[in-house]
Amino acid sequence: MSRLWKINCMEDTYPDMWQRWFKNQCVAVGYASSLGYQLHEGSQGRGWTETRRDILNMSPCDYVVVSLKHKRVGRIGQITGKTIEDDQWNPLVPKSKTLPDGEMGRRILVRWELTTGPESHDLIIQLPENRAFAAGNETLRAVSEITSMKVDDLREIMNNQKNWINLSGKFNYERAISDYIAYYSHHLEDGLFPHPDLTVREHVFKDRTRSDVLLIDRLERPVVVECKQYAPTIGDLKQLRGYMQRLKVETGKEPRGILIHGGTQKVSEEVTSEASSAPVVEIVSYSLKVDFRPSF
C-alpha cells in the first residue's frame, strides 16, 4: 500500500526553492556531502540519522507532498527514485564560498501529479485549520510520514479552488498591500480616504504599538486596517481590536476594523465566528499579480 510522506521546503532560506523542485521533478534535503554519514553525535547528527532512515523507508510509488510554512503545501508527487548517497550529491543550491558543497543535494525524484491542484505552480494550497497535518512529527520534522490523512483526502483539499493562494516567498506582501491601500484606499471600499488628522501608515499609539493603515470612511468614521500575509487567526483579530480600542481613545469615535489577508478566500468558521462578535471585524482577502514586459 502506498504511503504519503511530507518534505519541508525551505523557501524562507532559499527563495524559489519550490520552483526549482518543480522544474527538476524532485524534492530534496540538505546535510551536505562533506558531512556525510560520519555525523553520529549532536543534534545535527541525529537529525540526519532520522532523515536518512525515513528516506530509505520510502518506496517507489509512495507519494510525497511539498510542505511550506503556515500550513501550506505545494504539489503531490509519486516517487520514482532516490539519490542520497555521498557520491550522488547533486545540489540544487549552487556552490559558493559559504556553501562549498552547495545545498539541497540529496534528491528524491518524483513525477508530479499535474491534474491535482492548480495548473500554475505559482499557486499553492492553504490547508484548512481543521484538516492540517497532525501536531508533532508530521509538523515539526523536515521529513515525516503522514498518517493523519490519506492521499485521496489531500487531493480533495488540493482540488478545492477556495484553498488556492499565491506563493509569496520572502516578498513582503504585508508592507506592499499596506502601502497600496494607503495610496489607493478607494479600491478597498468606495468612500475611504487617508485619515486627515493622524499618521496614515504605521501610526504609533501611546503604548508604542503600530497600526498598518488608518483611514476614514464616507461617514467620517475612523477605520483601522491590518494587513496579514497569510490566513487570518484569532490572534490577528485580537491585535486589530487592540488598535481599534486605542484609536477610539484618541479620536473619541467608534472605529471600524478591516483585516486584509492573503490566505484563501474562505476563512475558518472559528475565525469568522470570532470576527462577527463585538466589536465586529470585517475580513477581506486580496490577490496580487505582477506582469513584466520589455520596455524600449
C-alpha positions in Angstrom: 0.0 0.0 0.0 1.4 3.4 -1.0 2.4 5.7 1.9 2.3 9.5 2.0 5.4 11.5 3.0 6.0 15.1 3.7 9.2 17.1 2.9 9.7 20.6 4.2 10.7 23.1 1.5 13.0 25.8 2.9 11.5 28.8 0.9 12.5 31.2 3.7 16.2 30.3 3.5 16.3 29.6 -0.3 13.7 31.7 -2.2 12.4 30.0 -5.3 13.3 26.5 -3.9 9.8 25.1 -4.6 10.1 26.3 -8.2 13.5 24.5 -8.5 11.9 21.3 -7.1 9.1 21.6 -9.6 11.4 22.1 -12.6 13.8 19.3 -11.6 11.0 16.9 -10.7 12.3 16.2 -7.2 12.3 17.2 -3.6 15.5 17.4 -1.6 17.2 17.6 1.8 20.5 19.1 2.8 23.1 17.6 5.0 26.0 18.4 2.7 28.2 15.6 1.3 31.2 16.9 3.4 29.2 16.0 6.5 28.1 12.6 5.0 27.4 9.6 7.2 30.1 10.5 9.7 27.7 12.5 11.9 26.8 10.4 14.8 26.8 12.9 17.7 25.0 16.2 18.4 21.6 17.4 17.2 22.7 17.7 13.6 23.9 14.2 13.5 20.7 12.9 15.0 18.7 14.9 12.5 20.5 13.4 9.5 20.2 9.9 11.0 16.4 10.3 11.3 16.0 11.9 7.9 18.2 9.2 6.2 16.1 6.5 7.9 12.9 8.0 6.6 14.2 8.4 3.1 15.5 4.8 3.0 12.0 3.7 4.1 10.4 5.5 1.1 9.4 3.2 -1.8 8.8 3.8 -5.4 5.1 4.6 -5.9 4.9 6.2 -2.4 3.7 9.8 -2.5 5.4 13.0 -1.4 3.8 16.3 -0.7 5.8 19.5 -0.6 5.2 21.3 2.8 5.6 25.0 3.2 5.3 27.2 6.3 2.0 28.3 7.7 0.2 25.0 6.9 0.6 25.4 3.1 1.5 22.7 0.6 2.7 22.7 -3.0 2.1 19.6 -5.1 1.9 15.8 -4.7 4.5 13.7 -6.5 4.9 10.0 -6.8 8.4 8.8 -6.0 10.4 7.4 -8.9 13.9 7.2 -7.4 16.4 8.5 -4.8 19.9 9.9 -4.9 21.0 10.2 -1.2 24.5 8.6 -1.2 27.5 11.0 -0.9 28.7 10.2 -4.4 25.3 11.1 -5.8 25.3 14.6 -4.2 23.6 16.9 -6.8 23.0 20.3 -5.2 20.0 22.5 -6.2 21.7 25.4 -4.4 25.0 26.3 -6.3 28.4 26.0 -4.6 29.7 29.2 -3.0 32.3 30.4 -0.5 29.9 29.9 2.4 28.5 26.6 0.9 31.5 24.9 -0.8 29.3 21.8 -1.4 26.2 23.7 -2.4 23.0 22.7 -0.6 19.8 20.6 -1.1 21.8 17.8 -2.9 20.1 14.6 -1.6 17.2 14.3 -4.0 14.1 12.2 -4.0 12.9 12.0 -7.6 9.2 12.4 -8.3 6.6 12.6 -11.0 4.3 15.5 -10.2 0.6 15.0 -10.3 -0.3 17.8 -12.7 -4.0 17.1 -12.6 -4.1 17.6 -8.8 -4.3 21.2 -7.5 -3.9 24.4 -9.5 -2.5 24.3 -13.1 0.1 27.0 -12.3 2.9 26.1 -9.9 2.9 29.8 -8.8 -0.2 28.8 -6.8 -0.1 26.7 -3.7 -2.6 25.3 -1.3 -3.6 26.6 2.2 -4.7 23.6 4.3 -7.9 24.4 6.3 -7.4 24.6 10.0 -9.4 21.5 10.7 -7.6 19.5 8.0 -3.9 20.3 8.6 -1.2 17.8 9.4 -1.2 16.4 12.9 0.9 18.2 15.5 4.2 16.7 16.4 6.5 14.8 14.0 4.2 15.4 11.0 4.5 19.2 11.5 8.0 19.6 13.0 10.3 17.2 11.3 11.9 18.0 7.9 10.8 14.6 6.6 8.0 12.5 8.0 5.3 10.0 7.1 1.8 11.5 7.0 -0.7 9.1 8.7 -3.3 11.7 9.8 -4.8 11.8 6.3 -5.0 9.7 3.2 -3.7 10.7 -0.2 -7.2 11.0 -1.6 -8.2 13.3 1.3 -5.2 15.5 0.5 -6.2 15.5 -3.2 -9.7 16.6 -2.3 -8.3 19.6 -0.4 -5.9 20.5 -3.2 -8.6 20.4 -5.9 -10.8 22.9 -4.0 -10.1 26.2 -5.6 -11.1 28.0 -2.4 -7.8 26.7 -0.9 -5.6 28.1 -3.6 -3.3 31.0 -2.8 -0.2 32.7 -4.3 3.2 31.6 -3.3 4.7 34.6 -1.6 8.3 33.5 -0.6 10.2 36.3 1.0 8.3 39.1 -0.7 6.9 41.5 1.9 3.2 41.3 0.9 2.1 42.9 4.1 4.1 46.1 3.5 3.3 46.2 -0.2 -0.5 45.9 0.4 -0.4 48.4 3.3 1.3 50.9 1.1 -1.1 50.3 -1.8 -4.2 50.8 0.5 -2.7 54.0 1.9 -2.4 55.4 -1.6 -5.5 53.8 -3.2 -7.9 53.3 -0.3 -10.9 53.8 -2.6 -10.0 50.4 -4.2 -10.7 48.8 -0.9 -14.0 50.5 -0.5 -15.6 53.4 -2.3 -15.5 56.5 0.0 -12.5 55.5 2.0 -9.8 58.2 2.4 -6.5 58.5 4.3 -7.2 59.8 7.8 -6.9 63.6 7.8 -5.6 64.1 11.3 -3.4 61.1 12.1 -0.4 59.4 10.5 -1.9 57.1 7.9 0.9 54.5 7.7 2.2 52.8 10.9 0.5 55.2 13.3 2.2 54.9 16.7 -0.1 54.7 19.7 0.9 55.7 23.2 1.9 52.2 24.1 4.3 52.2 21.1 2.3 49.7 19.1 1.8 50.5 15.4 -1.2 50.0 13.2 -0.8 49.3 9.5 -3.1 51.9 7.9 -5.6 54.4 9.3 -8.4 55.6 7.1 -11.7 57.4 7.3 -15.0 56.4 5.6 -17.7 58.4 3.9 -19.4 58.9 7.3 -16.2 60.2 8.8 -15.8 57.1 10.9 -12.2 56.1 11.5 -11.1 52.8 10.0 -8.2 50.7 11.2 -6.8 48.3 8.5 -4.5 45.5 9.5 -2.7 43.5 6.7 -1.6 39.9 7.0 0.2 37.8 4.5 -1.4 34.5 5.4 -4.8 33.2 6.6 -6.2 35.3 9.5 -6.1 33.9 13.0 -7.8 34.7 16.3 -4.6 36.4 17.4 -4.8 38.7 14.4 -8.4 39.7 15.4 -7.2 40.4 19.0 -4.4 42.5 17.7 -6.7 44.6 15.4 -9.3 45.1 18.2 -6.5 46.4 20.4 -5.7 49.0 17.8 -9.4 49.8 17.5 -9.7 50.4 21.2 -6.6 52.7 21.2 -7.9 54.7 18.2 -11.3 55.1 20.0 -9.5 56.7 22.9 -7.5 59.0 20.6 -10.4 60.1 18.4 -13.5 59.7 20.6 -15.2 57.9 17.8 -16.1 54.2 17.4 -13.8 52.9 14.7 -14.3 50.2 12.1 -11.8 47.4 11.8 -10.8 45.7 8.5 -8.5 42.7 8.4 -6.8 42.2 5.0 -5.3 38.8 4.4 -3.5 36.9 1.6 -4.9 33.5 2.6 -7.7 31.6 1.0 -11.0 33.4 0.3 -12.8 31.0 2.6 -11.8 31.7 6.2 -12.2 29.1 9.0 -15.5 29.0 10.9 -13.7 29.7 14.2 -12.2 33.0 12.8 -15.5 34.1 11.1 -17.4 33.5 14.3 -15.0 35.4 16.4 -14.9 38.3 13.8 -18.7 38.6 14.0 -18.7 39.3 17.8 -18.4 42.8 19.0 -16.6 44.9 18.0 -17.2 43.4 14.5 -14.1 43.0 12.3 -14.6 42.9 8.5 -12.4 40.3 6.8 -11.2 40.9 3.2 -8.9 38.7 1.1 -6.5 40.1 -1.6 -4.6 38.7 -4.5 -1.6 40.2 -6.1 -0.5 39.9 -9.7 2.7 41.4 -11.3 3.3 41.4 -15.0 6.6 42.2 -16.8 7.1 43.4 -20.4 10.0 44.7 -22.4 10.5 48.5 -22.3 12.2 50.1 -25.2 
